[in-house]
Amino acid sequence: MRFLRRNADEAADTTAEDMPAEVNPADPSRTPAKGRPTPKRREAEGKRRGPVPPPPRTQREALKRARGNKVSKEERRAAAVERRQRMMAGEDKYLLPRDRGPVKAYIRDVVDSRRNLMGLFMPLAILVFVALLVPMPAVQQYATLVTTFMLLAMILEGFVLGRLVVKRVRLKFPDDTSRGLSIGWYSFIRASQLRRLRVPKPRVSPGDKV
């Protein structure tokens, strides 16, 4: 009996030593102090999730995030078609950086409201290429002569058009800081394209007042 009592006393002492000092045996429901403040829910979620990703920069990136990075070919094709339609409609958000802004939109309207000889530049280039393939020197000479006169006329028209557009831009947008050379070159490039191939599509018809 003495040995049993001794063993019981030693077991009780061992249990008392192993028990943490913060735990109160009389009140086991009491939570011991942790020695540090409890983190807020937002901080805890931020640590688990990591840094917040930046907002999407393009419509395609936003669509990928919305679909969980699982975008089918049909969805990509539909997004590309919609983006193309909005760009052709002239929505500033979907245009290239060179075409954005009210100044560029006004330049396009001024150029599109005129019938320009420079619009025949691409057909003229095709005509010259075909003429070079014809094994007849006379045809090649006439094609070269006509091409030379047409190019000179286009250069003169582009110079006059650039001066006109710069003057009208300065009157309508007096606070604009674009260089005159940049405005004239943009007008020349727009006018040298076929009307049906211009991007975005013309909003005015030839002869309309802008």
C-alpha positions as CSV (number, residue, x, y, z in Angstrom):
1,M,0.0,0.0,0.0
2,R,2.9,2.3,0.7
3,F,4.3,1.8,-2.7
4,L,1.0,2.4,-4.4
5,R,0.6,5.7,-2.5
6,R,4.1,6.8,-3.4
7,N,3.4,6.1,-7.1
8,A,0.2,8.1,-7.0
9,D,1.9,11.1,-5.4
10,E,4.7,11.0,-8.0
11,A,2.2,10.8,-10.8
12,A,0.3,13.8,-9.4
13,D,3.6,15.8,-9.1
14,T,4.5,14.9,-12.7
15,T,1.1,16.0,-14.0
16,A,1.3,19.3,-12.1
17,E,4.8,20.0,-13.6
18,D,3.8,19.1,-17.2
19,M,0.7,21.4,-17.0
20,P,1.3,24.9,-18.4
21,A,1.3,27.7,-15.9
22,E,-1.3,29.7,-17.8
23,V,-3.9,27.0,-17.6
24,N,-6.2,27.2,-14.6
25,P,-7.3,23.7,-13.6
26,A,-10.3,25.2,-11.7
27,D,-11.5,26.9,-14.9
28,P,-10.6,24.8,-17.9
29,S,-12.8,26.9,-20.3
30,R,-10.5,29.9,-19.9
31,T,-8.2,30.4,-22.9
32,P,-4.6,31.1,-22.0
33,A,-3.0,34.3,-23.1
34,K,-0.9,34.2,-26.3
35,G,1.4,37.1,-25.5
36,R,0.6,38.9,-28.8
37,P,-2.4,40.8,-30.3
38,T,-4.9,38.8,-32.4
39,P,-4.4,39.7,-36.1
40,K,-7.3,41.3,-37.9
41,R,-9.3,39.2,-40.4
42,R,-8.2,41.3,-43.3
43,E,-4.5,40.9,-42.4
44,A,-4.9,37.1,-41.9
45,E,-6.6,36.8,-45.3
46,G,-4.0,38.9,-47.0
47,K,-1.2,36.7,-45.7
48,R,-3.0,33.6,-46.9
49,R,-3.9,34.9,-50.3
50,G,-0.7,36.9,-51.0
51,P,-0.5,40.3,-52.7
52,V,-3.5,41.6,-54.6
53,P,-3.0,41.2,-58.4
54,P,-3.1,44.4,-60.5
55,P,-6.3,45.2,-62.4
56,P,-6.5,43.8,-66.0
57,R,-5.1,46.1,-68.7
58,T,-6.9,44.6,-71.7
59,Q,-10.3,43.1,-72.4
60,R,-8.7,39.7,-73.1
61,E,-6.9,39.6,-69.7
62,A,-10.2,40.5,-68.0
63,L,-12.0,37.8,-69.8
64,K,-9.4,35.3,-68.8
65,R,-9.7,36.2,-65.2
66,A,-13.5,36.0,-65.3
67,R,-13.3,32.5,-66.9
68,G,-10.7,31.3,-64.5
69,N,-8.0,31.4,-67.2
70,K,-10.0,28.9,-69.3
71,V,-10.9,30.7,-72.4
72,S,-12.0,28.7,-75.4
73,K,-11.2,29.5,-79.0
74,E,-14.8,30.6,-79.6
75,E,-14.6,33.1,-76.8
76,R,-11.3,34.5,-77.9
77,R,-12.7,34.8,-81.4
78,A,-15.8,36.5,-80.2
79,A,-13.7,38.9,-78.1
80,A,-11.5,39.7,-81.0
81,V,-14.5,40.3,-83.3
82,E,-16.0,42.6,-80.7
83,R,-12.8,44.5,-80.2
84,R,-12.4,44.9,-84.0
85,Q,-15.9,46.2,-84.4
86,R,-15.5,48.8,-81.6
87,M,-12.2,49.9,-83.1
88,M,-13.7,50.3,-86.5
89,A,-16.5,52.3,-84.9
90,G,-14.0,54.7,-83.5
91,E,-14.3,54.1,-79.8
92,D,-11.3,55.8,-78.3
93,K,-10.6,52.9,-75.8
94,Y,-10.0,50.4,-78.5
95,L,-8.0,52.5,-80.9
96,L,-4.3,52.4,-81.3
97,P,-2.4,55.1,-79.3
98,R,-1.6,57.0,-82.5
99,D,-5.4,57.3,-83.3
100,R,-6.7,58.3,-79.8
101,G,-7.9,61.7,-78.8
102,P,-10.3,64.3,-80.1
103,V,-7.6,66.0,-82.2
104,K,-6.9,62.8,-84.2
105,A,-10.6,62.2,-84.6
106,Y,-11.0,65.7,-86.0
107,I,-8.1,65.2,-88.4
108,R,-9.7,62.0,-89.7
109,D,-13.0,63.8,-90.2
110,V,-11.3,66.6,-92.2
111,V,-9.5,64.2,-94.4
112,D,-12.5,61.9,-94.9
113,S,-14.7,64.9,-95.9
114,R,-12.4,65.5,-99.0
115,R,-11.8,63.6,-102.2
116,N,-8.1,63.1,-102.3
117,L,-5.9,62.1,-105.2
118,M,-3.7,60.4,-102.7
119,G,-6.3,57.7,-102.2
120,L,-5.2,56.2,-105.5
121,F,-1.7,55.6,-104.2
122,M,-2.2,51.8,-103.6
123,P,-3.9,51.2,-107.0
124,L,-1.2,53.1,-108.7
125,A,1.5,50.9,-107.0
126,I,-0.3,47.8,-108.2
127,L,-0.5,49.2,-111.7
128,V,3.2,49.9,-111.8
129,F,3.9,46.4,-110.6
130,V,1.8,44.8,-113.3
131,A,3.4,47.1,-115.9
132,L,6.8,45.9,-115.0
133,L,5.7,42.3,-115.6
134,V,4.6,43.1,-119.2
135,P,7.5,42.4,-121.6
136,M,6.9,45.5,-123.6
137,P,9.2,48.5,-123.2
138,A,6.7,51.0,-124.5
139,V,4.1,50.0,-121.8
140,Q,6.8,50.2,-119.1
141,Q,7.8,53.6,-120.3
142,Y,4.3,55.0,-120.3
143,A,3.6,53.4,-116.9
144,T,6.7,55.0,-115.5
145,L,5.8,58.4,-116.9
146,V,2.3,58.3,-115.6
147,T,3.5,57.1,-112.2
148,T,6.0,60.0,-112.0
149,F,3.4,62.6,-112.7
150,M,0.9,61.0,-110.2
151,L,3.5,60.8,-107.5
152,L,4.4,64.5,-107.9
153,A,0.7,65.5,-107.8
154,M,0.2,63.4,-104.7
155,I,3.2,65.0,-102.9
156,L,1.9,68.5,-103.8
157,E,-1.6,67.6,-102.6
158,G,-0.3,66.1,-99.4
159,F,1.7,69.3,-98.7
160,V,-1.4,71.4,-99.3
161,L,-3.6,69.1,-97.2
162,G,-1.2,69.1,-94.3
163,R,-1.1,72.9,-94.2
164,L,-4.9,73.1,-94.3
165,V,-5.3,70.5,-91.5
166,V,-2.7,72.1,-89.3
167,K,-4.4,75.5,-89.7
168,R,-7.9,74.1,-88.8
169,V,-6.5,72.1,-85.8
170,R,-4.9,75.2,-84.4
171,L,-8.1,77.1,-84.7
172,K,-10.3,74.4,-83.2
173,F,-7.8,73.2,-80.5
174,P,-5.7,76.2,-79.5
175,D,-4.3,74.4,-76.5
176,D,-3.1,71.4,-78.5
177,T,0.7,71.0,-78.4
178,S,1.1,68.6,-81.3
179,R,3.7,69.5,-83.8
180,G,2.6,70.6,-87.2
181,L,4.8,68.0,-88.9
182,S,3.1,65.2,-86.9
183,I,-0.4,66.5,-87.8
184,G,0.6,66.8,-91.5
185,W,2.1,63.3,-91.6
186,Y,-1.0,61.8,-90.0
187,S,-3.2,63.5,-92.5
188,F,-1.0,62.3,-95.4
189,I,-1.1,58.7,-94.2
190,R,-4.9,58.8,-93.7
191,A,-5.5,60.3,-97.2
192,S,-3.2,57.9,-98.9
193,Q,-5.3,54.9,-97.8
194,L,-8.3,53.6,-99.7
195,R,-11.5,54.8,-98.1
196,R,-12.9,51.4,-97.5
197,L,-9.6,50.3,-95.8
198,R,-9.3,53.2,-93.4
199,V,-9.2,52.4,-89.7
200,P,-11.4,53.5,-88.0
201,K,-14.1,53.8,-90.6
202,P,-14.9,57.3,-91.9
203,R,-17.7,59.0,-89.9
204,V,-18.4,61.6,-92.6
205,S,-19.0,61.5,-96.3
206,P,-17.1,63.4,-99.0
207,G,-18.4,66.9,-99.2
208,D,-19.7,67.1,-95.6
209,K,-18.9,70.1,-93.5
210,V,-16.6,69.4,-90.5
